[in-house]
């Protein structure tokens, strides 16, 4: 790999380090000794080598640019660890979908509403959908009526996130579980 490609890949991977830094003067901060002031690039690299650490460009846009003498691999590992920890603490919202049709019998509605209630009790969000087939597209109000008749059956354990509205061939209603 040529030097030019190596620089490009370093730029993508993270900040500039050691010999890749082009600024003649740097404001240097050492992990062990604190701020060292404004010194030349060569002197900063020498100090980093002396401590057995890396010279990492932290703020390239500052006047003069700020570099830190640190163990870069340890720093990178800590950053990855923080990312994983933050990702682990995120709560994933699971959305379940229950489909109906415009010409649905009451016992079928009751059966599907029972499933929707089970999902809501488990803390999942539920999308109630009515699919409009063929000529049913001419009367989307029928689908809205079906969903509006379903809402009172789940109202006691759910919050209405978005009321019944048409999206293409579907009439959708979105409900979420009530907070306990």
FENDA-V444984 format. One record per backbone hydrogen bond with DSSP energy under -1.0 kcal/mol. CO is the residue of the C=O (numbers start at 1). NH is the residue of the N-H. E is the energy in kcal/mol with one decimal. If there is no record, write none. Layout:
CO&NH&E / CO&NH&E
This chain:
2&6&-2.1 / 3&7&-2.2 / 4&8&-1.8 / 5&9&-2.4 / 6&10&-2.3 / 7&11&-2.3 / 8&12&-1.7 / 9&13&-2.1 / 10&14&-2.1 / 16&57&-2.9 / 17&20&-2.5 / 18&21&-1.3 / 24&41&-2.2 / 26&39&-2.7 / 27&67&-2.6 / 28&36&-3.0 / 29&69&-2.7 / 30&34&-1.5 / 34&30&-2.9 / 37&28&-2.6 / 39&26&-2.9 / 40&44&-2.2 / 41&45&-2.6 / 42&46&-2.2 / 43&47&-2.3 / 44&48&-2.2 / 45&49&-2.4 / 46&50&-2.4 / 47&51&-1.8 / 48&53&-2.7 / 54&70&-2.6 / 55&18&-2.8 / 56&68&-3.1 / 59&66&-1.8 / 65&27&-2.9 / 66&58&-1.8 / 66&59&-2.0 / 67&29&-2.1 / 68&56&-2.9 / 69&31&-1.8 / 70&54&-2.8 / 70&72&-1.1 / 71&75&-2.1 / 72&76&-2.9 / 73&77&-2.1 / 74&78&-2.3 / 75&79&-2.1 / 76&80&-2.3 / 77&81&-2.3 / 78&82&-2.2 / 79&83&-2.1 / 80&84&-2.4 / 81&85&-2.2 / 82&86&-2.4 / 83&87&-2.4 / 84&88&-2.2 / 85&89&-1.5 / 94&125&-2.3 / 96&127&-3.2 / 98&129&-2.7 / 100&131&-1.8 / 105&109&-1.9 / 106&110&-2.6 / 107&111&-2.0 / 108&112&-2.3 / 109&113&-2.7 / 110&114&-1.9 / 111&115&-1.3 / 112&116&-2.2 / 113&117&-2.7 / 114&118&-1.9 / 115&119&-2.3 / 116&120&-2.3 / 117&121&-2.5 / 118&122&-1.4 / 119&124&-2.4 / 120&123&-1.4 / 125&96&-3.2 / 126&175&-3.0 / 127&98&-2.6 / 128&173&-2.3 / 129&100&-3.0 / 130&171&-2.1 / 133&136&-2.8 / 134&137&-1.4 / 135&138&-1.5 / 136&139&-1.0 / 139&142&-1.6 / 140&144&-1.7 / 141&145&-2.4 / 142&146&-1.9 / 143&147&-2.2 / 144&148&-2.6 / 145&149&-1.7 / 146&150&-1.1 / 147&151&-1.9 / 150&153&-1.5 / 151&154&-1.3 / 151&155&-1.1 / 154&157&-1.3 / 157&178&-1.8 / 159&176&-2.4 / 162&174&-1.8 / 165&172&-2.7 / 167&170&-1.7 / 169&132&-3.0 / 170&167&-3.4 / 171&130&-2.1 / 172&165&-1.9 / 173&128&-3.3 / 174&161&-2.0 / 174&162&-1.8 / 175&126&-2.8 / 176&159&-3.3
